[in-house]
């Protein structure tokens, strides 16, 4: 096809009608793939507060993307206009969790691949991505770090509390130390050997220790 033929009126005005069967099949598969993405998102979520609306939006995003690709593939003028319209769209909602961006892009990619008719690629790719995310999410929770906050009255109680923590924890790393008149605040990152947190009670009962707090930590938030 020559360059002149591409911009000829007959080519530009041509419309490749999408059959009802193809449209229904693409949207049904997009819905099923979106449900799978939603399930993986719910299973691997590790944020502060789970958002059901975001999970539902993943299903809608997959179906909407498939619908847009079906429309673009039917007409050249429509595809050019759609590209121009989408190029000026800006999303101002801040996405705090990087994994949310991954799931959004996954939904868009799945919709594009399904609408393009590459059903095997869409199904196999989604299953593979889902398995990878499940494996790494389980590995993340296996070696979960904790933040341990200890308030002491003097350096002697500080040394005794640190000795107990080093005996009970697999790995101890001092993150910060704040000294005020009559008080010392210590922040440690600890990794437990067997998940046993009974030593926190022993720390709280130790002479010279006024308070002890331990919270789980995943690198982004504490809770």
Secondary structure, 3 states (H helix, E strand, C coil): CCHHHHCCHHHHHCECCCCHHHHHHHHHHHHHHHHHHHHHHHHHCCCCCCCHHHHHHHHHHHHHHHHHHHHHCCEHHHHHHHHHHHHCCCCCCCCCCHHHHHHHHHHHHHHHHHHCCCHHHHHHHHHHHHHHHHHHHHHHHHCCEEEEEEEECCHHHHHHHHHHHHHHEEEEEEEEEEEECCEEEEEEEEEECCCCCCHHHHHHHCCCEEEEEEEEECCCCEC
